[in-house]
Amino acid sequence: GVEEARDMIGRLSGRDHEVWTRFAVASGDASLMPGYAETVRTRVTFRALDDEEIAAYAETREGLDKAGAYAIQGIGSFAVARIEGSYSNVVGLPACEVIAALRRLGLLKRFPRAVAS
């Protein structure tokens, strides 16, 4: 709960940590192509936070359902001084890398286009 989130954010304060996501892609037909897997790594640097900031953020409850107890795409962005690597990897699925893999493997023939209304 909130106490665990406060502890986690406190441990991340003023430090770097890494977010790793591994994804795999397959066509469903092994005769067409072998499977493909990739691990995406992103380094996140938190600025030093004071006890009041840590407690106030934990009380928002935003990070309770997140790995690392923060949401980089939300209020939790206040703590992130720098990232090296894929932003979407920290949010969840590393979208850039997944799209590139699908394109490279021929599973996404053309980039999706908006449909006119």
N, CA, C and O of each residue as an XYZ file, in Angstrom:
468
protein
N       0.794     -1.179      0.000
C       0.000      0.000      0.000
C       0.848      1.260      0.000
O       1.964      1.275     -0.519
N       0.318      2.288      0.574
C       0.969      3.599      0.588
C       2.323      3.538      1.297
O       3.290      4.162      0.860
N       2.382      2.788      2.382
C       3.649      2.683      3.143
C       4.741      2.025      2.292
O       5.891      2.465      2.312
N       4.390      0.988      1.558
C       5.354      0.315      0.685
C       5.793      1.245     -0.439
O       6.970      1.276     -0.798
N       4.847      2.005     -0.997
C       5.187      2.962     -2.056
C       6.146      4.020     -1.518
O       7.117      4.374     -2.186
N       5.881      4.518     -0.333
C       6.761      5.511      0.284
C       8.175      4.949      0.435
O       9.157      5.639      0.160
N       8.270      3.696      0.873
C       9.572      3.052      1.039
C      10.294      2.913     -0.302
O      11.485      3.210     -0.401
N       9.579      2.467     -1.326
C      10.190      2.279     -2.641
C      10.669      3.607     -3.222
O      11.795      3.693     -3.712
N       9.840      4.632     -3.174
C      10.232      5.941     -3.706
C      11.425      6.482     -2.923
O      12.327      7.086     -3.504
N      11.433      6.272     -1.624
C      12.570      6.682     -0.805
C      13.856      5.999     -1.224
O      14.920      6.619     -1.223
N      13.767      4.721     -1.584
C      14.958      3.986     -2.027
C      15.428      4.441     -3.408
O      16.619      4.366     -3.708
N      14.511      4.909     -4.247
C      14.884      5.384     -5.585
C      15.414      6.820     -5.564
O      16.151      7.219     -6.466
N      15.052      7.585     -4.563
C      15.421      9.001     -4.464
C      16.930      9.204     -4.596
O      17.721      8.589     -3.881
N      17.309     10.084     -5.529
C      18.710     10.431     -5.719
C      19.545      9.354     -6.376
O      20.774      9.426     -6.361
N      18.895      8.354     -6.954
C      19.632      7.212     -7.514
C      19.185      6.909     -8.940
O      18.143      7.375     -9.402
N      19.996      6.122     -9.612
C      19.640      5.549    -10.908
C      19.041      4.166    -10.681
O      19.391      3.474     -9.725
N      18.147      3.778    -11.559
C      17.680      2.396    -11.595
C      17.409      2.034    -13.045
O      17.341      2.912    -13.905
N      17.258      0.769    -13.316
C      17.012      0.314    -14.675
C      15.658     -0.375    -14.772
O      15.224     -1.081    -13.862
N      15.005     -0.144    -15.909
C      13.746     -0.810    -16.232
C      14.033     -1.708    -17.430
O      14.480     -1.240    -18.477
N      13.774     -2.988    -17.268
C      13.996     -3.971    -18.331
C      12.659     -4.580    -18.732
O      11.853     -4.958    -17.882
N      12.436     -4.668    -20.049
C      11.260     -5.357    -20.571
C      11.712     -6.279    -21.689
O      12.467     -5.868    -22.571
N      11.260     -7.510    -21.658
C      11.553     -8.451    -22.735
C      10.245     -8.737    -23.461
O       9.218     -9.017    -22.841
N      10.307     -8.660    -24.795
C       9.128     -8.996    -25.587
C       9.527    -10.021    -26.647
O      10.690    -10.126    -27.035
N       8.537    -10.760    -27.096
C       8.752    -11.759    -28.142
C       7.670    -11.611    -29.199
O       6.528    -11.267    -28.896
N       8.047    -11.875    -30.440
C       7.126    -11.767    -31.567
C       7.233    -13.053    -32.379
O       8.332    -13.552    -32.620
N       6.106    -13.579    -32.791
C       6.079    -14.741    -33.673
C       4.886    -14.609    -34.605
O       3.877    -13.998    -34.254
N       5.007    -15.181    -35.781
C       3.934    -15.061    -36.774
C       2.791    -16.021    -36.510
O       1.699    -15.831    -37.045
N       3.008    -17.035    -35.708
C       1.993    -18.060    -35.512
C       2.187    -19.223    -36.462
O       1.573    -20.277    -36.296
N       3.040    -19.036    -37.462
C       3.369    -20.094    -38.413
C       4.887    -20.236    -38.428
O       5.576    -19.446    -39.074
N       5.408    -21.228    -37.728
C       6.861    -21.407    -37.577
C       7.561    -21.612    -38.916
O       8.762    -21.357    -39.012
N       6.854    -22.066    -39.957
C       7.487    -22.270    -41.257
C       7.762    -20.942    -41.966
O       8.602    -20.886    -42.864
N       7.060    -19.872    -41.572
C       7.245    -18.569    -42.221
C       8.449    -17.816    -41.676
O       9.196    -17.202    -42.439
N       8.641    -17.856    -40.379
C       9.769    -17.142    -39.776
C      10.005    -17.656    -38.376
O       9.083    -18.109    -37.697
N      11.248    -17.581    -37.956
C      11.508    -17.959    -36.564
C      10.992    -16.866    -35.630
O      10.742    -15.739    -36.058
N      10.839    -17.201    -34.387
C      10.439    -16.202    -33.412
C      11.539    -15.170    -33.207
O      12.692    -15.401    -33.569
N      11.185    -14.055    -32.636
C      12.139    -12.979    -32.369
C      11.884    -12.492    -30.949
O      10.735    -12.346    -30.534
N      12.951    -12.243    -30.213
C      12.824    -11.703    -28.858
C      13.873    -10.623    -28.663
O      14.964    -10.681    -29.231
N      13.524     -9.643    -27.853
C      14.436     -8.532    -27.574
C      14.209     -8.057    -26.146
O      13.085     -8.062    -25.644
N      15.283     -7.654    -25.511
C      15.203     -7.039    -24.189
C      15.534     -5.565    -24.330
O      16.559     -5.207    -24.909
N      14.673     -4.715    -23.806
C      14.871     -3.268    -23.860
C      15.199     -2.792    -22.450
O      14.492     -3.112    -21.494
N      16.278     -2.026    -22.334
C      16.736     -1.544    -21.033
C      16.750     -0.024    -21.040
O      17.261      0.593    -21.975
N      16.192      0.577    -20.004
C      16.169      2.029    -19.851
C      16.702      2.387    -18.473
O      16.301      1.794    -17.471
N      17.606      3.360    -18.424
C      18.134      3.854    -17.147
C      17.340      5.108    -16.766
O      17.203      6.035    -17.563
N      16.826      5.118    -15.545
C      16.041      6.240    -15.023
C      16.790      6.829    -13.832
O      17.207      6.103    -12.929
N      16.958      8.146    -13.837
C      17.616      8.841    -12.730
C      16.585      9.663    -11.980
O      15.929     10.532    -12.553
N      16.451      9.380    -10.697
C      15.579     10.177     -9.827
C      16.407     11.295     -9.199
O      17.558     11.079     -8.821
N      15.833     12.467     -9.091
C      16.494     13.527     -8.331
C      16.328     13.214     -6.845
O      15.479     12.407     -6.465
N      17.127     13.846     -6.025
C      16.998     13.654     -4.577
C      15.682     14.278     -4.125
O      15.414     15.446     -4.410
N      14.869     13.508     -3.427
C      13.558     13.962     -2.958
C      13.609     14.121     -1.442
O      14.285     13.359     -0.751
N      12.885     15.119     -0.933
C      12.825     15.231      0.528
C      11.675     14.373      1.052
O      10.825     13.915      0.288
N      11.665     14.168      2.350
C      10.670     13.280      2.969
C       9.242     13.725      2.691
O       8.354     12.892      2.509
N       9.018     15.036      2.659
C       7.666     15.555      2.394
C       7.215     15.202      0.978
O       6.068     14.801      0.779
N       8.109     15.347     -0.014
C       7.762     15.001     -1.395
C       7.461     13.507     -1.519
O       6.496     13.115     -2.174
N       8.285     12.689     -0.893
C       8.092     11.240     -0.957
C       6.736     10.863     -0.363
O       5.979     10.102     -0.966
N       6.433     11.397      0.821
C       5.165     11.086      1.492
C       3.974     11.595      0.681
O       2.978     10.889      0.523
N       4.078     12.818      0.169
C       2.962     13.399     -0.593
C       2.701     12.603     -1.867
O       1.549     12.371     -2.231
N       3.767     12.185     -2.544
C       3.561     11.394     -3.754
C       2.942     10.039     -3.425
O       2.004      9.607     -4.095
N       3.448      9.381     -2.421
C       2.882      8.082     -2.031
C       1.391      8.231     -1.712
O       0.592      7.359     -2.054
N       1.023      9.320     -1.066
C      -0.386      9.554     -0.713
C      -1.283      9.743     -1.925
O      -2.494      9.548     -1.817
N      -0.730     10.119     -3.079
C      -1.562     10.230     -4.290
C      -2.067      8.862     -4.738
O      -3.055      8.769     -5.466
N      -1.387      7.799     -4.303
C      -1.716      6.413     -4.636
C      -1.511      6.090     -6.119
O      -1.861      5.000     -6.570
N      -0.959      7.012     -6.858
C      -0.756      6.823     -8.294
C       0.119      5.610     -8.598
O      -0.148      4.880     -9.552
N       1.142      5.392     -7.813
C       2.094      4.343     -8.123
C       1.806      2.993     -7.504
O       2.615      2.074     -7.632
N       0.675      2.849     -6.837
C       0.410      1.595     -6.122
C       0.312      0.378     -7.031
O       0.597     -0.737     -6.594
N      -0.081      0.566     -8.270
C      -0.188     -0.576     -9.189
C       0.924     -0.578    -10.235
O       0.786     -1.186    -11.297
N       2.027      0.108     -9.928
C       3.129      0.233    -10.872
C       4.398     -0.405    -10.311
O       4.669     -0.323     -9.113
N       5.165     -1.037    -11.187
C       6.492     -1.507    -10.791
C       7.316     -0.270    -10.443
O       7.307      0.706    -11.193
N       8.012     -0.297     -9.340
C       8.796      0.859     -8.921
C       7.999      1.881     -8.150
O       8.575      2.835     -7.627
N       6.686      1.713     -8.063
C       5.786      2.575     -7.286
C       5.694      4.003     -7.791
O       5.402      4.915     -7.017
N       5.944      4.214     -9.103
C       5.763      5.550     -9.672
C       5.268      5.437    -11.115
O       5.461      4.418    -11.777
N       4.631      6.499    -11.581
C       4.154      6.574    -12.964
C       4.887      7.718    -13.649
O       4.584      8.886    -13.406
N       5.853      7.388    -14.504
C       6.642      8.414    -15.191
C       5.749      9.290    -16.076
O       6.080     10.447    -16.335
N       4.616      8.741    -16.540
C       3.717      9.476    -17.418
C       2.712     10.321    -16.644
O       1.878     10.997    -17.246
N       2.784     10.290    -15.335
C       1.830     11.031    -14.513
C       2.529     11.970    -13.553
O       3.541     12.589    -13.881
N       1.965     12.061    -12.360
C       2.522     12.928    -11.324
C       3.951     12.525    -11.001
O       4.775     13.377    -10.671
N       4.252     11.242    -11.093
C       5.582     10.729    -10.773
C       6.697     11.320    -11.608
O       7.869     11.177    -11.261
N       6.356     11.978    -12.697
C       7.384     12.608    -13.534
C       8.168     13.673    -12.764
O       9.282     14.018    -13.157
N       7.601     14.197    -11.674
C       8.286     15.218    -10.888
C       9.615     14.713    -10.318
O      10.502     15.511    -10.015
N       9.753     13.407    -10.174
C      10.940     12.817     -9.557
C      12.019     12.452    -10.569
O      13.172     12.237    -10.195
N      11.657     12.380    -11.843
C      12.573     11.873    -12.865
C      13.421     13.015    -13.428
O      12.921     13.902    -14.119
N      14.702     12.967    -13.115
C      15.629     13.982    -13.605
C      16.090     13.678    -15.022
O      16.341     14.591    -15.809
N      16.203     12.372    -15.353
C      16.755     12.005    -16.656
C      16.410     10.547    -16.961
O      16.296      9.714    -16.062
N      16.250     10.266    -18.254
C      16.171      8.867    -18.684
C      17.151      8.681    -19.835
O      17.404      9.601    -20.613
N      17.689      7.487    -19.924
C      18.533      7.086    -21.041
C      17.910      5.835    -21.621
O      17.927      4.773    -20.997
N      17.359      5.963    -22.820
C      16.711      4.824    -23.447
C      15.264      5.109    -23.780
O      14.883      6.254    -24.025
N      14.473      4.071    -23.787
C      13.092      4.123    -24.246
C      12.131      4.601    -23.156
O      11.986      3.958    -22.116
N      11.483      5.731    -23.406
C      10.465      6.257    -22.492
C       9.298      5.279    -22.376
O       8.836      4.989    -21.272
N       8.816      4.769    -23.523
C       7.647      3.886    -23.476
C       7.958      2.583    -22.737
O       7.037      1.929    -22.248
N       9.213      2.197    -22.644
C       9.601      1.032    -21.862
C       9.311      1.254    -20.388
O       8.912      0.325    -19.686
N       9.509      2.470    -19.917
C       9.255      2.786    -18.509
C       7.753      2.855    -18.247
O       7.286      2.470    -17.174
N       7.002      3.344    -19.227
C       5.549      3.413    -19.095
C       4.942      2.011    -19.128
O       4.011      1.716    -18.378
N       5.466      1.158    -19.988
C       4.920     -0.194    -20.147
C       5.609     -0.897    -21.287
O       6.781     -1.258    -21.173
N       4.909     -1.099    -22.385
C       5.452     -1.780    -23.549
C       6.381     -0.845    -24.331
O       5.998      0.289    -24.617
N       7.597     -1.294    -24.684
C       8.501     -0.447    -25.467
C       8.024     -0.352    -26.923
O       8.481     -1.102    -27.785
N       7.112      0.568    -27.176
C       6.392      0.648    -28.447
C       7.315      0.815    -29.657
O       7.116      0.147    -30.671
N       8.293      1.671    -29.575
C       9.196      1.904    -30.702
C       9.878      0.616    -31.123
O       9.925      0.290    -32.309
N      10.398     -0.107    -30.166
C      11.115     -1.340    -30.460
C      10.188     -2.441    -30.972
O      10.578     -3.219    -31.843
N       8.979     -2.514    -30.447
C       8.020     -3.522    -30.914
C       7.616     -3.234    -32.356
O       7.590     -4.145    -33.184
N       7.300     -1.971    -32.667
C       6.927     -1.600    -34.045
C       8.079     -1.884    -35.002
O       7.865     -2.429    -36.084
N       9.302     -1.518    -34.611
C      10.472     -1.776    -35.463
C      10.639     -3.267    -35.710
O      10.942     -3.670    -36.834
N      10.449     -4.095    -34.691
C      10.570     -5.543    -34.858
C       9.487     -6.073    -35.795
O       9.770     -6.891    -36.670
N       8.260     -5.618    -35.618
C       7.164     -6.058    -36.494
C       7.430     -5.674    -37.946
O       7.185     -6.464    -38.857
N       7.932     -4.459    -38.157
C       8.243     -4.001    -39.523
C       9.388     -4.834    -40.113
O       9.311     -5.283    -41.257
N      10.438     -5.034    -39.332
C      11.612     -5.778    -39.791
C      11.234     -7.224    -40.168
O      11.777     -7.785    -41.120
N      10.313     -7.807    -39.423
C       9.899     -9.189    -39.670
C       8.810     -9.312    -40.732
O       8.401    -10.421    -41.077
N       8.345     -8.187    -41.248
C       7.307     -8.214    -42.271
C       5.917     -8.479    -41.730
O       5.007     -8.795    -42.496
N       5.735     -8.357    -40.423
C       4.423     -8.596    -39.816
C       3.569     -7.336    -39.759
O       2.373     -7.408    -39.475
N       4.167     -6.204    -40.022
C       3.436     -4.938    -40.120
C       3.864     -4.342    -41.459
O       4.888     -3.667    -41.557
N       3.068     -4.604    -42.474
C       3.446     -4.250    -43.847
C       3.563     -2.744    -44.049
O       4.486     -2.274    -44.714
N       2.650     -2.005    -43.488
C       2.713     -0.543    -43.593
C       2.335      0.037    -42.249
O       1.620     -0.577    -41.458
N       2.819      1.198    -42.022
C       2.530      1.839    -40.749
C       1.040      2.153    -40.681
O       0.470      2.593    -41.679
N       0.386      1.939    -39.531
C      -1.057      2.240    -39.426
C      -1.339      3.702    -39.754
O      -0.591      4.602    -39.375
N      -2.427      3.906    -40.462
C      -2.830      5.265    -40.825
C      -4.165      5.589    -40.156
O      -4.981      4.711    -39.875
N      -4.347      6.871    -39.917
C      -5.626      7.328    -39.374
C      -6.698      7.144    -40.438
O      -6.443      7.331    -41.628
N      -7.869      6.785    -40.011
C      -8.997      6.611    -40.917
C      -9.803      7.904    -40.909
O     -10.208      8.381    -39.848
N     -10.037      8.470    -42.091
C     -10.832      9.699    -42.180
C     -12.266      9.419    -41.747
O     -12.839      8.376    -42.064
N     -12.826     10.369    -41.020
C     -14.208     10.158    -40.552
C     -15.214     10.734    -41.496
O     -16.416     10.641    -41.249
